Amino acid sequence: ELANDELKHYNIFKMMRDGETAEYKSTETTKIIESIKNVFETLKAENPEFAYGEDAAKIWEHASEVEKKAEIWYREKATELTDPNQKMIFEQIADEEHKHFVTMENVIKFLNEPRQWLDDAEWSNLDD
């Protein structure tokens, strides 16, 4: 889902670059937050003793940093744009990058404390 979101972002920016009318469709808003809890519940159910290597958390931490930097960059660029449609696109993509960041932060928590995280999580922070 993350890769599909990034491909969607790429296509929007490619259209903008090529002088085409780009559009951010609300129907194409990321669904990552809606599905992430199910992914981890399935993982736990299929193999409750599954353990991840140390490198997995490091990789996700790096990816999380990339998503946060992307969110900040899109928000900054949105303030520089004068075209209202382009400004809106940048802001909406920044919102999606934030959702990616939150998702990755939760993956990191899961990798570090899988049993406690699933048992204790209220999932209230996923929409923040």
N, C-alpha and C positions, 0 to 999 in steps of 0.2 A: 504494500500500500504506500509506503514511503517513496519507493521508486516511481510508482504511478503518479503520485503527487508532483514529484520533481520533474517528471516528463511533461506533465500538464503545464508546469511553470515554464519550462523550456519552450514549449510550443507557443505559449502566450507571448513570451519575450521575442521569439523568432518572428512572429507576426508583426509585432511593434517595430522591430528592426527593419523588416521588409516593407514597411509603410502600409501594411494592411490594418484594418480596423480590428483591434484585439478586444476580446470581451471575456470578462470573468463571470461565469455562469454560477449562480448560487446553487444550482443542482449539482455542480461539480465540486462543491466544497468537500474537503477531506472528511473521510469517515473513520479516520484512524482512532479517534477517542472512543467511538462507539464499539469498536471491535477488539480493542486491546485487552480488556478484562477477560473476554472469552478465550483469547489466545493463551493467557497464563493459567486460567482455570483448567483448560484442556491439557496443558503441559503437566500441571500438578496431578491431574486425574490419571493421565497415561503413565506417569513415572514419578511418584512422589519423592523418590530418593535421588533423582537426577541432579548432578552437580555440573557446574560450568567451570571451565578453566579460568585461571587468573587473567589471561589475555582477553577473554571475552568482555569483561567489565572495562578494561582499558580501551578497547576498540569502541565500545558504546560511549564511553566518556569523551573520546575524541569526536565522535559523530555528534554528540550533544553540544559540544563547544562550537562545532561548525554550524549547527542549526541556530544556536543563539546569535552567533556573529551574523548569519544571514538575516535573521529577523531584525537586528539592529540596523544593518545596512539598508534593507528595504524600507524601514521606517524613516531613516535619514533621507534617502533618495525621494521618498514620497513628499517630503517637505519642500524639495527643490523643484518639483514638477508643477507646471502651470495648467496642463491639460487635465480637466477633472476626471475623465475616464482613466487615463494613465495613473493618476494619483490614487484613485480608488483601487485599481488593480494592484499597485504596489502595497497599499495598506492591507488588502485582503490576503495577498501572498505572505506578507509579514505575519498576519494572524495565523496562517497555516504553518509557517515556520515555527511559531510559538507552540502550536499544538504538537509539532514534531519534537520540539525540545522537551515538552512536558512528558510526552510518550517515552522518549529516551531516558529521561531522568527516572521514570518509573521502571524501565527495563533495568537500569543500573541498580536500583533498590532491590529489585527481584533477584538479580544476579548475586548481590551481596548477602541477602537474607531471604531466600525463597520461601521457606516455610512460614516464618513470622510475617513476612510481607503480605502474603495471600490471606493469612488468617486474620491479621489486624487491619488491613487496609479498608478504608471506608470509600475509597475511590472519589472522594469529594474534591480532590485537587485536579482531576483530569479536565475539568471544564474551565479552570482558571486561565 
